[in-house]
Amino acid sequence: MKKSLIIFCLFAFGLALVMSLALGRYPIGPADLLGLAGSLLPGIAADAVPVEVRMVFWNIRVPRILLGIAVGSGLSIAGVVFQALFRNPLAAPDILGVTAGSGFGAALAIMFFTRMALGVQGLAFLFGVVAVSIAYFLANRSWDRSASVLVISGIVVSAVFQACVSILMYLADPYDQLAKIVFWIMGSFHAASWAKVQVTLPVVVVGSLLLTVFGWRLNVMTHNEEEALSLGVDVFRWRLFYLGISTLVVASSVAAVGNISWIGLIVPHIARYLVGTEHRRLIPVAAFIGGGFLLIMDTVARTVSVSEIPISIITSILGAPFLGYLVIHRGRKGALGVGAG
């Protein structure tokens, strides 16, 4: 990647970070931002900054921004991995049913386990992992152990869990529970907290490091399975490793904020265009771009209207046209190539 492009990306990320800290229904002015930034240095207090500004900054803005960066990074690196494993440029992190499973877990918690600590997040994470585990189990029962069978199993599992979510929505209280389920499914950072950051951020960081360190095998696995096996890569064992790590990252992200569409599809293509297809470079760059991109989308979602817009609406407005672009330019190597660099 060119040095000028790196500088531009860093500048864009820094600008997005400052805007996210400053903008919102309770705006924070430049002077207060400088005062809060100065308070991070040893020996400097933030007494000049009003108490309410400090509370908004540390208890609402900062955890929301950290969670947005973590979720955007997690979904993006999972998108990179899934597109490589399935050799499909249109593969997304929800292809194996993790989103549908998490949605069912969240709906179940909203209806029956509202008093549990981290009930929604905990059950959403659990059922997201369960959904992918079922898909992998079904695929292993087939005589054909190719990636395409795994995708079909994921579609089946997604359909079942989506039907279960529909049943729960049909049974839900339309004046309370139904609205909560729908809002969760559409995704939002309005309930961001330090507790969610502490649960989600470590999973994303550790997952990103593991996938980056072992990323060279993904370069090999983007070729056909026979060629990968001939190069000494145990395709089936390493596929399970990559799917397991990616599933944990996606499940923790979706469990924290709900369903966020398109990020895991479009960001890997942007990162691949910038740095190529070598996954040890591609994965950290995708994480960086995904975190910044979702940060911008969340800032738009909470500032363009009096009431907060669900984040998936904003990402879909950009994602759907991008999908059309991919389909139209399918024959172009730079648009859809997922092969090893």
N, C-alpha and C positions, 0 to 999 in steps of 0.2 A: 504494500500500500504506500502510495506517495506521501512524503513528509507533509506537504501542504494539505492533503486530505486528512491526515491524522490531526493536524492542528485545527482544521475546520470542525472535525467531529468533537474534539475536546472543547472547543469554544461553544459549539451548539449544546453540548451536554451541560456545560457550566451555566449557560444562559437559561436553559430549561430548568435547572435546579434553582437558580435565583428567582425565576418567575413563579415556580411552584411554592417557594417559601413566602413570597410576597403577596401573591394574589389569592383571592378567596372572598367569602362573605364577610370576613374580618381582615381587611388588608393590613399588611405590615409595611410601614414606610422605610425608605432607605436608611434613615438615621437609626431607627430601631434595629434594623437588620445588622448594621455595622456594630451597634452596641452589643447585640447578642453574639455576633461573630467574635468580637473582642473579648467577651467573657470566657471564651474557650481557652484563651491564653492564661498562663499562670500569673496570679497576682492581680488580675483585672476583674472587677465585679461589674455586674450588669444592673446596678441600682438605679441608673438613670432611665432604664427601660421600664415602662409601667408593668405592674404585676400581671394584669390581664393579658398583655401582649406576650409576656414570658410564658404564661399558662397555655395560650393558644399555640405558641411556637413549639414548646417542648412536649406538650401533651397531645396535640392534634396534628400540626404540620409535619414535624420531623418523623414521627412513626408512620404517618401516611406516606411520606415520600420514600422512606426506607422500604416499606412494604411494596410500594409501586415498583421500585427498582428491582427488588427481589423477584416479584411475580413476573415482571416483564422479561427479566433475564432467564428465569426458569423456563417459561413457556418457549422462549426463543431457542435456547439450547436443546430443549426437547424436540422442537421442530426440526432442527439440524439433524439430530440423531435419527428420528423417524424417517425423514426424507432419504437419508443415507442407507438405513437398514432395508427399507422397502424399495429403494431405487425408484422412488416416485416423487417428482417435484411438487405434487399437490397433497402429499401426506401432511397431516397436522397432528398435534399432540393428543387429540381426542379420538384418534382413529381406532384405538383398541377398547374404547368404552369408558375410559377413566372419567370423562366429564359427565356422562350419563349416570355412572355409578355414584359419583360425588353428589350429583343433583338429587338422586334418590335418598342418599344418606342425609343430606341437608333437609329435605322435605320431611323425612321421618323425624328428625330431631325437632323441627319447628312445630310439628303436630303433637309429639308425644314426650319429648325430652327437653323442654325449654328451660327447666330448672337446673339442668346439668351444667357444670362448669365446662366451657368450651364444647358444649354438646353438639352444636351445629358443625363447628370446625372438626371436631373429633370424628363424628359419624360420617361426615363428607369425605374425610381422608380415608377412613376405614373402608367404606364402600367403593371408593375410587380404586383402591388397591385390590379389593375383592373382584371387581369387574374385570380388571386386566388379568388377574390370576385365573379367572374362569375362562377367559378368551384363550389364554396360553394353554390351559388344560385341554380345552376342546381341540385346539390345533394339534397338540401332541397325540391325541387319540386318532388322528387321521393318518393314513398310510403315507400321505404326501406331507412332508415337513417343511415345505417351502414357505416363504414369507407371504405369498398370496393367500394361503390357507389361513394364516394368522390374521390377515386383514378381514377375511370373510367371517371368521369367528368373532372378531371385534365388532363387526357390523351387527351380527346376531345378538351379541350381548348388549350392545347399545340400544337396539330396538326393544329388548325385553325390559331394560331398566327405564327407558323413556316411557314405556307403557305403564310401568309401576308408578312413575312420577305422575302420570296423567290420572291414574286411579286415586292417588293421594290428593291431587288437586281437586278432583271431583268430590271427594269426601271432606275437604277442608272447609273451615268456617269462612264464608266469602267476605266477611267484614274484618277479618283479622289474619288468620293463617294463610289464606289464599294470596293475599297481597304480599305477605312476607316471602312466600315461596317464589312467586313470580319475580319479585325484586331481586332475590338472591340469584335466581337462574340468569337474570340479565346482567349480573355482575356490578359491584360497586365497592369503593374504598371508604364509604362513609363510616363503617364500623372499625376502621383501622385502629390498632392499639399497640402498645409496647409488648403485650402478651403475644399477639399474633406475629409481631416482628421476631420475637425470641424463638418462636416455633418454626417459622417459615424460613428466615434468613440463613440459619445454619445448614438446613437441608439443601438449599440452593447453592450455597458456597461450597459445601463438601461435594455435592453432586457435580458441580461445574469443574472442580479440580480433578475429580476422578475421571470424568469424561475427557478432559483435556489431556491428562497424562497418558491415558490409553487411547487417545484419538487416532493414533497411526493405524490401528487395526480397522477403524472405520473406513480409511482410505482403501484398504484391500477389500472390505466387504461391500463396497459400492459396485464392484465387479460381480460377475455371476459366481454362484456358490462353488462350482467345480474349480474355478480358477483360484478362489480364496483358499479352498482346501488344499490345492496343489502347492500353495505358498506356505502351508503349515499353520493356517489359522483355523481353529475349531469353530466353525461358523455357528453351530447350534449353542455351544456353551457361551460364546461371546455375545451372541444375540440376546440370550437370557440376561447376561450382565448389563448390557446397554439398556434393554427394556426395563429391567428392574430399577436401575438408577433413575432413568428418565421418568418412570411411573411415579416413583417417590417424589421427585421434584414437581411434576405436574399435579399430583394429588395434593401435596402440601400447599401449592399455589392456589389451586381452584378451591380447596377447602377454606382458605383464608378470605377470599374475596368473591367467590362465585365464578360463574362461567364468563370467560373473556375470550371472545372469538377473534380469529384472524391473525393475532400477534404471532403465534407459532407457525403460521403459513408464510406471511409476507416478509418478516424480518430475516429468516435464513437466506432468502433470495437476495435481499439487499446486502447482507454481509458477504455472501458468495460473490456478488458482483464486485465488491471492494477488495477482497483479499484472496479470491480463488477458492479452491475446493480442498486444500490441505487442512484437515480437521483440527490439528493442534493450534492453528491460527484462527480457523473459522469459528470454533466454539467460543473462545473468549471475546472475539469481536462481536459475534451475535448476541452474547450476554450483555455487552456494553451498549450496543445499539437498541436492543429490546428494552433494557431498563430505561434509557433516555426516551425512547419512543412512547412507552406507556406512561411515563411521567408527564409528557406533553399532553397525551390524550386525557389523563385524569385532570390536569389543570383546566383543559377545555370543558370537560364534563361538569366541573363544579363552578365555573365562572360565566358561562354563556347564558345561563338561565337563572331565574330566582331560585328554583328548586333544582337539586342535583339530577343530572341526566345519567341513567345507567351507562356504564362504560362501554358495554358491548354495542350500544347504538352508535357511539362515536367511532369505534374501531371498525364496525361493519361498513360505515359510510365510506371509509378509505379502503377497506379490505376487498369489498365486492368488485369495485372497478379494477383493482390490482389483479384479482383472479381473472377478470376478462382480458386484461393485458397479457397474462401468462398464456391463456388459451390461444389468443390471436397470434402471439409470437412463439408458439410452441416449437417451431422448427429452429429457432435461434439458439445457439449453444450458450450464449451469455445469459439468456433469460431463464433457462430451465436446467442447465447442466448440473448434475449432482455427482459426476464421476470424480475419481481421485485426481489430485493435481500433482 
